[in-house]
Amino acid sequence: MPVSEKEIIERLPDWIAEKKTSFLFGSGTSAPGMPLMNMFPGKKDGSTDVDGLMYEIIKRNKFLIGAKMKINVSEEESKAILGTLGAYKKFFEIIRRCIIIG
């Protein structure tokens, strides 16, 4: 019996846990869609501009949550964010196919 996409999304965490599967993503996996800490040194002492970093992360997440929010994201940022999202979707689609087939 085929499994619906909704059911796959709901059950995927359980299937992964049952198989004791872990995914190790590098710190740059979300780049360029999400900024890396080293992009925000900003302070005179060389430390990270945590406020600037958090602003960018929140802004980009709000953009992903819904276009109804008036978020000021440039066309370049939009392409980068959506490209990163697409890469994650492709990865999880491959995992989904492996679960269904395997």
N, C-alpha and C positions, 0 to 999 in steps of 0.2 A: 504494500500500500504506500503510495507516494506521501511524502511529508511536505506540508505547506511551508512556505517561506517564514510565515509568522511562527509556526511551531519550531522551526529550526532556530530562529533567533532566540526564542524563549528557552529552548533546551540545550543550545550550544554550550553554555557554561557547565552544565551538568555532564554532557558528553566528554568535554575536555577534562573535567575533574575525575570522571570514572576511569579514563585512560591515563590519569596522572600525567597529563601533558602540560608542559610549560613552554612559553615562548620568551626568548631573551632578545629584546630589542636594544640596539645601541642608542646612545644618547642623541645621535643625529638622525634617528629614524624619522622624526616628525619634521625635520628641516626640509625644505624652506617654509613649510606651512606654519610652523610654530618656531619662534626664535629660541636660540640657544643662549645660555647664561653669558657666554663670552662675548655676545653681541652687545652687552650692556655694562661695560666696565665703568663708564661715566663719572666715577668719583675721583677726586684728586689723589686719594690714597691707593687707587687702583682696584678698590673693591667693587663688587657688582652693584649696579643701580637696580636694586630689588623692586622698587616702586615702578620703574620704567618697564621692567620685565613683566611684572604682574599686570600692568596696564595692557601690554600687548597680548598676553595670554588670555586675559578676560575679553578683550576686544575681539580676538579671533574666535574664541569659543562662542561668543554672542552671535557673531556672523554665521557660524555653523548651525546654531540652534534655530535661527529663523530670520528670513529676510524682512520680516515685519518690523524688526528692530531697526531703528535708524542708526546704523553703525558706519562710521567713516572709515571705509576700507578702500584702498586704491585698487585699480584694476590689476596691477601687478601683484599686490597682496592677495587679492581674490583668486587669481589664477594659481598662486603658490599654495594657498590654503586648500582649494578644491583639488589640486593635483595631489597633495598629500593625502587628503581624504580618499581620493580615487585609488591610491596605492594600497591603503589599508583595506578598502572594500575588496580590491582584487585579491589580496592575501587571504582574507576571510572567506571569499568565494571559493578559493582553491581548497581551503580547509573544509568548507561545507561539502564540496564535491567528494573529497576523500572520505568523509564520514559517511555519506550516503552510499558511495560505491564500495568502500572498504568494509 
